[in-house]
Amino acid sequence: MANHCDAGVSKLRAYAKINLGLRILGRRRDGFHYISSVFQTLDLFDVLAIQFPGVPGGSLAVHVDHPGVPGGEGNLITRALQHFDLPDGALVGVRKRIPVGGGLGGGSADAAAILGFLRERCSVKGHRSTDSLASDLGADVSFFLRGGTAEIRGVGEEVSSLPPVPPLWALLFYPGLGCDTGRVYSAFDAMRIPPGQPLDARALVSALESLDPEEIDVQLRNDLEAAAVGSYPALGHFREMLRSRLGAPAVMTGSGSCFYSLYKDRERMLHDLARVRWDVSFGGGRTMVSRFRRAAAWEHAGGDGA
C-alpha cells in the first residue's frame, strides 16, 4: 500500500441498492435494530471526483450538489477521509443521482467508494482494516464494499454474498420527499410489532425467478413500510397511486421513501413506466429505470463519469 496519494483527480461511480425484503428481528439496548434482508446492487450511481492535494493547508473538503446533504463532519465521506494518511488533504465533489432519503443507500455507497479507492492508494491510520472502518461508518457501508447480491443480518454489519439472482429490470419511484431513517424506526418501535422471522433466501430467489405477484408481496415484504407511511402520509397516497396503475407489485426499499417494481421483460417495464411517469412527476417525484448489477458496488469512472 502506498504511503501517500499521488496528485491528481480521480473519478468514481458509487452504485445504489434496493432491499429485496426487510424483516425487523428485534432491538438492541443501544437502540439499533437486528434485521434480515437481501441487498441487491443496481446500476443507478452517484459520481464522485476526488482530488489530491486538497484545499490549501492540507484540509479535507466535501462538496455535494444537493442542498440537503451536508459537506462537513455530518457527511460519511468526510469521516471516511479522516481515517487515512492524507497530509496534503483532499477535495471530494459529489454529483448526486441516487435520491437522498430514498432508502437506496446513496450516502453509504459514496463512503464505501471512497474507502475502496483510498484502500488502493493510501495508508490507513492505525493500520485498521477497511472492513472495520466500514462498520464504524455505518451498517450499510460494509455491503457497499462488495456489492452484488448479499444476505444482511445483525444490525447490517453481517454481510454474506449470495449467488447472482436473475438480471431483472427495476422501475424506481421517488415520491419527491425523503424519509428520515431514525424517525421511521422510532415509529416502528411505537407500533410494538412482535419481532419477525428471518427471510427465507431460497423462497425469495424463487419469487424473483417467477415474479409471481402473490409471492413477491410475501417474500419482498418490508416491515418498515407501515411505519414509513404512518410517519409520512403523502407516502401512503403515493403507494396507492402506484398500486392502482402498475401491472406489477410496488415494494418499498429500506426505510423509504422509494418504491420499486421488478420486471423480466423490458417492454412490459416501459409500458408501466409510461402509465405512471406523469403522475409521479406531477407530484414532484421522479421515475428511474435501472437493472440489477452483479459487479462491485463502486468502480473507477472514465471521462465525465457518466
C-alpha positions in Angstrom: 0.0 0.0 0.0 1.3 3.5 -0.9 2.4 5.8 1.9 0.7 8.8 0.1 -1.8 9.6 -2.6 -0.4 10.8 -5.9 -1.5 14.3 -7.0 -4.4 14.4 -9.5 -8.1 13.9 -9.9 -9.8 10.5 -9.9 -13.5 9.9 -10.7 -15.6 7.1 -9.2 -19.1 5.6 -9.5 -20.9 4.6 -6.4 -23.9 2.3 -7.1 -27.3 2.2 -5.3 -29.1 -0.8 -3.7 -32.6 -2.0 -3.0 -33.8 -4.2 -0.2 -35.3 -7.5 -1.5 -37.4 -7.9 1.6 -36.7 -6.5 5.1 -37.6 -8.1 8.4 -37.0 -6.5 11.8 -36.0 -9.2 14.2 -35.6 -7.2 17.4 -33.9 -4.2 19.0 -30.7 -3.9 21.0 -30.3 -1.9 24.2 -28.4 0.8 22.3 -31.4 1.3 20.0 -30.1 -0.4 16.9 -32.3 -3.0 15.3 -31.5 -6.5 14.2 -32.5 -7.0 10.6 -32.8 -9.7 8.0 -32.7 -8.6 4.4 -31.2 -9.2 1.0 -29.5 -6.3 -0.6 -29.2 -6.0 -4.4 -26.9 -3.5 -6.2 -28.5 -1.5 -9.1 -26.8 0.3 -12.0 -28.0 3.7 -10.7 -25.0 5.6 -9.4 -23.6 8.8 -7.9 -20.4 10.3 -9.5 -17.5 11.3 -7.2 -14.4 13.2 -8.0 -11.5 13.1 -5.5 -8.5 15.4 -5.9 -5.1 15.4 -4.3 -3.8 17.7 -2.9 -7.0 19.2 -1.4 -7.6 22.7 -0.3 -4.7 24.8 1.0 -3.3 23.8 4.4 -4.0 20.1 4.0 -7.7 20.3 4.8 -10.4 17.9 3.9 -13.4 19.2 2.0 -16.5 17.6 0.6 -18.9 19.4 -1.8 -22.3 17.8 -2.7 -24.5 19.2 -5.4 -27.6 18.6 -3.3 -28.7 21.2 -0.7 -30.0 18.6 1.7 -26.6 16.8 2.1 -24.0 18.3 4.5 -20.4 18.5 3.3 -18.6 18.6 6.7 -18.4 16.3 9.7 -22.0 15.2 9.1 -21.0 13.6 5.8 -19.8 9.9 5.8 -17.3 10.8 3.1 -15.6 13.3 5.5 -15.5 10.7 8.2 -14.0 8.1 5.8 -11.3 10.5 4.7 -10.3 11.2 8.3 -9.1 7.6 8.7 -6.4 7.9 6.0 -3.0 9.5 5.9 -3.6 12.5 3.8 -1.0 15.1 4.7 -1.9 17.3 1.7 -5.6 17.0 2.3 -8.2 16.0 -0.2 -11.2 17.6 -2.0 -14.2 15.5 -3.0 -17.1 16.5 -5.2 -20.3 14.5 -5.4 -22.8 14.6 -8.2 -26.0 13.0 -6.7 -28.0 10.8 -9.0 -29.3 8.5 -6.2 -32.2 10.2 -4.5 -31.5 11.5 -1.0 -33.6 9.9 1.7 -34.9 7.3 -0.7 -33.7 4.1 1.1 -31.3 3.4 -1.8 -28.2 3.7 0.3 -26.6 6.6 -1.6 -24.7 8.1 1.4 -23.3 4.7 2.3 -22.4 3.9 -1.3 -20.4 7.1 -1.6 -18.5 6.5 1.6 -17.7 2.9 0.5 -16.4 4.1 -2.8 -14.0 6.5 -1.1 -12.9 3.7 1.3 -12.3 1.3 -1.5 -10.4 3.8 -3.6 -8.2 5.0 -0.7 -7.5 1.4 0.3 -5.8 1.1 -3.1 -3.9 4.3 -2.9 -3.2 5.5 0.7 -2.2 4.3 4.2 -4.8 3.8 6.9 -4.2 5.5 10.2 -3.7 2.9 13.0 -3.4 0.1 10.4 -7.1 -0.8 10.8 -8.8 -3.0 8.2 -11.1 -1.3 5.7 -14.0 -3.7 6.8 -13.6 -2.4 10.4 -13.7 1.2 9.2 -16.8 0.5 7.1 -18.6 -0.9 10.1 -17.8 2.2 12.2 -19.1 4.5 9.4 -22.5 2.8 9.1 -24.1 -0.6 8.9 -24.8 -0.4 5.1 -21.2 0.6 4.2 -19.8 -2.9 4.7 -22.2 -4.2 1.9 -21.2 -1.4 -0.5 -17.5 -2.5 -0.3 -18.7 -5.7 -2.0 -21.9 -5.2 -3.9 -23.8 -7.7 -5.9 -26.4 -9.8 -4.1 -25.9 -10.4 -0.3 -27.8 -11.5 2.7 -27.7 -9.0 5.5 -28.0 -9.9 9.2 -27.2 -8.4 12.6 -27.6 -4.6 12.6 -26.4 -4.6 9.0 -22.8 -5.5 9.5 -23.1 -9.2 8.8 -22.8 -9.5 5.0 -22.9 -12.9 3.2 -22.6 -12.8 -0.5 -25.2 -14.8 -2.4 -25.2 -16.3 -6.0 -26.5 -13.7 -8.5 -30.2 -13.6 -8.9 -31.9 -13.2 -12.3 -30.8 -9.9 -14.0 -34.1 -8.1 -13.6 -35.2 -4.6 -14.6 -36.2 -2.3 -11.8 -38.5 0.7 -12.1 -37.8 3.1 -9.2 -40.3 5.6 -8.0 -39.1 8.6 -5.9 -42.1 10.5 -4.4 -40.4 13.8 -4.1 -39.8 13.5 -0.4 -37.1 11.8 1.7 -37.7 9.7 4.8 -35.6 10.2 7.9 -34.4 6.7 8.9 -34.4 7.4 12.7 -38.0 8.8 12.5 -39.2 5.7 10.7 -37.6 3.3 13.1 -39.0 5.2 16.1 -42.5 5.0 14.5 -41.9 1.2 14.1 -40.9 0.8 17.7 -44.1 2.7 18.8 -46.2 0.2 16.9 -44.9 -2.5 19.2 -44.9 -5.1 16.5 -43.6 -8.5 17.6 -40.2 -9.5 16.1 -40.5 -11.1 12.7 -38.8 -14.2 11.3 -35.7 -14.1 9.2 -36.0 -14.1 5.4 -36.0 -17.4 3.6 -33.4 -16.7 0.9 -34.3 -19.7 -1.1 -38.0 -18.7 -1.2 -37.0 -15.2 -2.1 -34.9 -16.3 -5.1 -37.8 -18.5 -6.2 -40.1 -15.4 -6.1 -37.7 -13.4 -8.2 -37.5 -16.2 -10.7 -41.2 -16.4 -11.1 -42.2 -12.8 -10.3 -45.5 -14.2 -9.1 -47.3 -11.1 -7.6 -48.5 -13.0 -4.6 -45.0 -14.4 -3.8 -43.4 -11.0 -4.4 -45.8 -9.5 -1.8 -44.9 -12.2 0.7 -41.2 -12.6 0.2 -40.3 -9.0 -0.5 -42.4 -7.6 2.3 -40.8 -4.6 4.1 -41.6 -4.5 7.9 -40.9 -0.7 7.9 -43.4 0.2 5.2 -46.3 0.8 7.6 -44.2 2.9 9.9 -42.9 5.0 7.0 -46.4 5.5 5.6 -47.7 6.4 9.1 -44.9 9.0 9.5 -45.3 10.5 6.0 -49.0 10.3 5.0 -48.1 11.5 1.5 -46.2 8.3 1.0 -49.3 6.3 1.5 -51.1 8.2 -1.2 -48.1 7.7 -3.5 -48.1 4.0 -2.8 -51.8 3.6 -3.6 -51.4 5.5 -6.9 -48.6 3.1 -7.9 -50.5 0.0 -7.0 -53.6 1.2 -8.9 -51.7 1.9 -12.1 -48.9 -0.6 -12.3 -49.1 -4.2 -13.6 -46.5 -5.3 -11.0 -46.3 -5.1 -7.2 -44.7 -1.9 -5.8 -42.4 -2.6 -2.9 -40.7 0.0 -0.6 -37.0 -0.2 -0.1 -35.2 0.4 3.2 -36.8 2.9 5.4 -38.3 4.7 2.4 -39.2 6.7 0.5 -38.6 5.0 -2.8 -40.7 2.1 -4.2 -39.7 -0.3 -6.9 -41.3 -2.8 -9.3 -39.4 -5.7 -10.9 -39.6 -7.0 -14.5 -38.1 -9.7 -16.7 -39.4 -8.1 -19.8 -38.1 -4.6 -20.8 -41.2 -3.8 -23.0 -43.6 -4.5 -20.1 -41.4 -2.4 -17.8 -41.5 0.5 -20.3 -45.3 0.1 -20.6 -45.7 0.5 -16.9 -43.3 3.4 -16.9 -45.5 5.2 -19.4 -48.6 4.7 -17.2 -47.2 6.3 -14.1 -44.5 8.7 -15.3 -46.8 11.8 -15.5 -48.4 11.1 -12.1 -45.1 10.7 -10.4 -43.5 13.8 -11.9 -46.7 15.9 -11.4 -46.3 15.4 -7.7 -42.7 16.4 -7.7 -41.3 12.9 -7.9 -39.0 11.1 -10.2 -39.1 7.7 -12.1 -35.8 5.9 -12.8 -35.1 2.8 -15.0 -32.5 0.6 -13.5 -31.2 -3.0 -13.7 -29.6 -5.5 -11.2 -25.9 -5.2 -11.2 -23.8 -8.2 -10.5 -20.4 -6.5 -10.2 -18.9 -4.4 -7.3 -20.9 -1.5 -5.8 -18.2 1.0 -6.8 -15.7 1.4 -9.7 -13.4 3.8 -11.4 -15.1 6.1 -13.9 -13.6 7.5 -17.1 -14.3 10.7 -18.9 -17.0 12.8 -17.2 -18.1 9.8 -15.1 -21.4 9.4 -16.9 
